Amino acid sequence: MVDLSVNLNGLILKNPILTASGTYGYADEYDDFLSVKNIGAIVTKAISLEPRSGNTGRRIMETDAGMINSIGLENMGIKAFLENVLPKLEEERISYIVNIAGATFDEYIELGKICENSRIRAIELNLSCPNVHAGCLEFGTDEGSLYSLVNAVRNVYSGKLIAKLTPNVTDITKIAIAAQNAGADLISAINTVKASGVRISYVRGKFYQERINGGLSGMGIKPVALRAVSSISEAVNIPIIGMGGISSLNDIFEFISVGADAFQIGTANFTHPTIAEDLVNQLAEFIEYNGFASYEELKNKIREDIKNE
């Protein structure tokens, strides 16, 4: 058996392949395609204190190299999650991280307390969703606000705390440093990039516009994500979960080379629902075929060779 395990500042996973929040539902949506328990961990849809119906109107638009979404954090709320979803995840021994999103400072704290009392071992703070009118991005773009929020959650939650950062800032390193100083155990980066999708049609002598404002994800944002992860890795000394356009083993190697320790697969899940498990298998095959003892050895080898070029 190839050793794919990864230790992310005390968060130990069977392998470094995770699924990104908002692209994997609550896990059972993918049961027909793969064995979810083989993935390092799933990151749940963003969970709020109360149920959310999300945004009205068009929510999804495909682009040439990805998609724009304006879902608006639709979810069942923390109470229903704890009653209906968490028992299934525990029973089936699926590794999970709960992504939480609040509209206010106090809502994040309350969610942190609930997760602490429910013995949830890891939460990801959604500090970066651009598709809601209150919370998330407004906390994630200012290092002072982010520090206060992360630190407040840290004070009520003893599990592994992940800060999910936005690329929609002038200097992401300042945001990452603030998250680390406030007590975050890990950084995940990046969330979607603010974007607009526009479609123009000409029907019976008149032009019509279809438009969506939301977050761009997929292969088109990979260069942005790589730059962000590289900058963050030079500024902090806590592990980084990289994401943004990952759809192949070579993408994973690229993210390793700039400082990522684990990886979240997002938009690719929609077009290739088995992609996460496929990447686990491909990573294991590469490690075994090339004579590495473990994922950690492979990761170190990539970084050493790049450094010595």
N, C-alpha and C positions, 0 to 999 in steps of 0.2 A: 504494500500500500504506500502510495506517495504521500508524503507529509505536506499538506497544503495549509496547515493551521497557521493562524496569524494572531499575535498578541498586540492589541491596540490599546496600549496604556492600561492593561488589565481587563479589557474586553476581549475575551478569547473566542475566536470563531473557527469553525472547521475549515474554512477557506475564505479568501479575500473578496469573493464575488457577492455583492449585495444587490438588491433591487431598489430603485429610487422611489421615494414617496410620491404618490399621485399616479403612478404607472402600474401598480400591482394590487390595487384594491386592498383587500384584507386576506389575501393568499389563496382562498378556495376558488377564486375566479380562474386560476390557472391549473387546476387539478386535472383537467382533460388533456393537458399538453406535456406535463413533466411532473417529477417528484420534487415538490417545493422544499422538502426537508434536506435535499442535497445542496441547496444554496447556502452560502455562508450565513446570510440573514436576509429577511425581507424588512423593508422599512414601510410601515403602514401609511395609508392615506393620512393626511393631516387630520388630527382629532382635536376638535374644539370642545369647550365646556358644554355648550348646548348644541343640538343638531343644527346643521346649516343646509339650506336648499341650494346654495350656490348662485351663480349669476344667471340672469335671464338672457334670452337671445342666443345667437350663435356662439358656441364655446370652443370650437376647434376649426382650424384651417391649416391644410397642408401647405408647405413651402417647397422650394426646389431641393432643399437639403435638411428637412426637418418638419416641424410643425409649430403653430402658435396655439396656445391654449388660454382660455379665460374661464376656467371652471369655477373659480371663486370658492375653493375649499369646501365643496359639498361633502358632508360626512354625517354619520349617525350620532355623533356626540359621544363623550367619554362614558356616560352611564351605559348606553347600549353596547358600546365596544367592550366594556368590562363584563357585561352580562352575556353577550352573544358571540363575541369573537375570541376574546382572550382564552376562555376554556378550551376552545378547539385548537388554538395554537399550542397550548400547553399539552393537551392530550396527544396531539400528533407530533410533539417534540420538534416543532418548527422554530428555528431561531428567529427572533424578531426584535425590532427596535420601533418604539412608538414615536411617531412624529407628532408634536403638539403645536397648536397655533392659537394664540389669544388675540382678542380685539383690544384688550387693555393690559396694562402692567399686572393688575390684580388677577386677571384671568390666567395668565401664565403661572403665577405663583400658586393659584388654586389647583391648576392642572399638575404642577410639580408635586404638590402635597398628595394628590390623589394617586399619582404614579408611585410615590414613595410608599403609601399605605397599601398599595396593591402589589408591592414587591416587584415592580417592573425593573429589570436590570439595566436598561439603557433607554434614554429618550433623546430624540433629535429636536432641538428647538428650531422651529420654522421662523427664521428671522428675515426672510427674503422673498416671500411670495409677492409678486407684483399685481395680483389680480383681485385684491380686496381693498376696501376703502379705509379700513382701520386695522392697526396691528401689523405684525410681520415686517414689511419693508420699512415702515416708519421707524421701527426700532433698529433695523439692521444697517441703516445707512449712516448713522452717527455713532462714533465710538463711545461717547459718553453715555448715551441712552442704552447702547448694547451692553456696555460694562455693567450698568446698574441692573438691567434685566437678567443677564446671565448670572450675576452674583446673587441676586435675590432668589432665583430658582435654585442655585447651588446651595443656598442656606436651608432649603426645605427638602432637597432631594439628594440622597447619598449614592445613587447609582451612577452609571457612566453617562456623562452629560456631553452631548454633541451639539456644536453650534453650526447651523447650516447658513452659509454666507451667500450674499448676493454679489454678482459682478457689476451691479448698477451703482457703482461708487467711483470716486476719483482715485482713491488709494486703498486697495483691499488689504494691504499689509497692516494698516492702522486698525482696521476692523478686526483682523485676525489676532493681533497682539492684545487688543482689548478683551476679546473672548478668552484668550489664554489667561490673562491676568485676573479675569473675573472668576476663573475656576473651571472653565471648560476642559474636559479630558481629551476631546478630539475636535477637529474641524472637518466639516464636509463642504466641498465646493466643486462646482458652483450650481446655484439655482438658475432659473431661466433668465434670459436677457430680454429686457423690455423691447417690444417690437409691435409693428402694425402690419396686418395682412390686408391687402386690397385686391378686389376683383372688379374689373370693369366689363360690362356687357353692353352691347348695342342692339336694341330690340325695337323694331318698327319705328326707326328714326329717332330714338331717344337713348341716351346713355344712362346706365344705372350703375351705382357703386354698391358693392358688398364689402363691409369692412369689419375687422376684429382687432381690438387692442388687447394685448396680453403678453405672455411670456414665450419667447422663442427657445425651442430645445431641439436636440438632434445633432446630426453630423455637422451642421453649419456652425455650431458654436464651439466645436472642439478646439480650434486655435485659441479662442478666448479662455476656455477652461484651462488649457495647458499653461498659458501665461499666468493665470491667476494662481494655480497650484504651485508653479515655480516660484512666484513672488512670496506666497505664504510660507513655503518650505524654508525660505531664507530668513524668515522673520520670527518663526516660532519653533519650539522644540517638542510639540505634541504631535501625535500621528494625524495624517490627513487622509480622508476618504475622498478620492477624486471622482468627478463625474462631469459629463457634458460631451455627448456624441460618441460614447464608447459602444462599439459594435463588433470588435474583432480582437483577437489575441494581440495583434501588433499595437492596437490602441492601448491595451493594458500596459505593454512594454513602454510605450511613449509616456504614459502617466507615471509609471515607476521611475523613469529616468529623470523626471522633473520634481519628484518628491512625494508622490502618492504611495500610501501603504496598503490601501484597499480601494475598492471601486464599486460605484453604484451604476447599474444599468437602468436607463430610463426609457426614452422614446423607442429604442430598438425593440422593447418588449411588445409594442403594438404591431410591428410588422413581422417579427420573428419571436413568437411567444415562448419558444424553447431556448432563447439566446443565453439566458443566465446559466442554465444547466449545461448547455453546449460549451460555454466558456470555461466552466469548472473542469469539464472533461478534457478540453483542449489544453488547458494549463497543466493538468496532471500528465497528459501524454507528452507534452514538450519537456517537462521536467524529467520524466523517466527516460525518454529517448536520448536526451542530451547529458544524462549522467549526474544531474544535480540531486542532492540528498533531500532537498525541501524547497518550499516556496521562498523561505527566508534566504536560503543560499542563492537562489536565482535572483531575487531582488537585490541582494548585495553585489552580485556579480555584474548586473546591469549597471549599477551606479559606479562601481569601481572602474569598469571599462570606459564608461563615458567620461569619468573624471580624469582618466589617464590618457585620453586622446591627444 
